[in-house]
Every structure is written in C-alpha cells, then in structure tokens.
Amino acid sequence: MGYHKRTISVKGNFGEVSKIEEELDELKEALEQDNKILALVEISDLYGAIEAVAENLGINMEDVKKMSAATKRAFQSGERK
C-alpha cells in the first residue's frame, strides 16, 4: 500500500486514460490525508500520465499548456461556464 492509507481501486496502464484515473484517485487520497508532499508527488504522477496519453494522440504538452491558458481565461472572464 505504500504511502496510501486505503486501497487504490484503479490500476491503470501507462499511456492509457486508466492511468490518469489511477493517479487522480491517488491524488484524492493524498488530499484526504491532508498531505501536501504526497499531493505534490501525485500531481507529478498525474502530469506524467496525462503527458503519455497526449503523446499517444500526437499532442505535445506545450500545446496542452496553451489550450489550458485559453480555457482558464475563458472561465475567468465568464465566457465559459
């Protein structure tokens, strides 16, 4: 079980969406523990899982970052809800 206090039910495959789901579940568990160090680790793992899926789709993380910035601006301006 390692650092986690509960069993993580999803065991994903790297490069597949299931790995993103696993890492998100682990992040939620880290937040339940109020453990910022573990949350940092899980956010990093989540980033890596997202990066692998993006690469499998022919998308690079710089493009994801640009799209994320545009989406953030839209949410902040109220154009997207």
C-alpha positions in Angstrom: 0.0 0.0 0.0 3.0 2.4 0.5 2.0 5.9 1.4 -1.6 5.4 0.8 -3.9 4.5 3.7 -6.6 3.0 1.5 -6.5 0.7 -1.4 -6.4 2.4 -4.8 -9.0 0.5 -6.8 -8.0 1.5 -10.3 -4.6 0.2 -11.6 -4.1 1.8 -14.9 -1.7 1.2 -17.8 0.8 3.9 -18.6 -0.2 5.7 -21.8 -3.9 5.0 -21.3 -6.7 7.0 -19.7 -6.9 4.4 -17.0 -3.5 5.6 -15.7 -4.9 9.1 -15.4 -7.8 7.7 -13.4 -5.4 5.8 -11.1 -3.3 8.9 -10.4 -6.4 11.1 -9.9 -7.7 8.6 -7.3 -4.3 8.7 -5.6 -4.3 12.5 -5.6 -7.8 12.5 -4.0 -6.5 10.1 -1.3 -3.5 12.3 -0.6 -5.8 15.3 -0.2 -8.0 13.2 2.2 -4.8 12.7 4.2 -4.1 16.5 4.0 -0.6 15.5 2.9 0.8 18.2 0.7 4.1 16.3 -0.1 2.1 13.3 -1.2 -0.2 15.5 -3.2 2.8 17.0 -5.0 4.0 13.5 -5.8 0.6 12.5 -7.2 0.2 15.8 -9.2 3.5 15.0 -10.8 2.4 11.4 -11.5 -0.8 12.8 -12.9 1.1 15.1 -15.2 3.2 12.2 -16.4 0.1 10.1 -17.1 -1.6 13.0 -19.0 1.6 13.6 -20.9 1.8 10.0 -22.0 -1.8 9.9 -23.2 -1.3 13.2 -25.1 1.8 11.9 -26.8 -0.1 8.8 -27.9 -2.6 11.2 -29.5 0.2 13.2 -31.2 -0.3 16.1 -28.8 2.6 17.8 -27.1 2.4 19.3 -23.6 3.2 22.8 -24.9 0.0 22.7 -26.9 -1.8 21.5 -23.8 -0.4 24.4 -21.8 -1.5 26.9 -24.5 -5.0 25.4 -24.6 -5.2 25.4 -20.8 -4.3 29.1 -20.7 -7.1 29.9 -23.2 -9.6 27.8 -21.2 -8.6 29.5 -18.0 -9.0 32.9 -19.5 -12.5 31.9 -20.7 -13.5 30.6 -17.3 -12.2 33.8 -15.6 -14.0 36.1 -18.0 -17.2 34.1 -17.6 -17.3 33.2 -21.3 -17.3 29.5 -20.5 -19.2 28.0 -17.6 
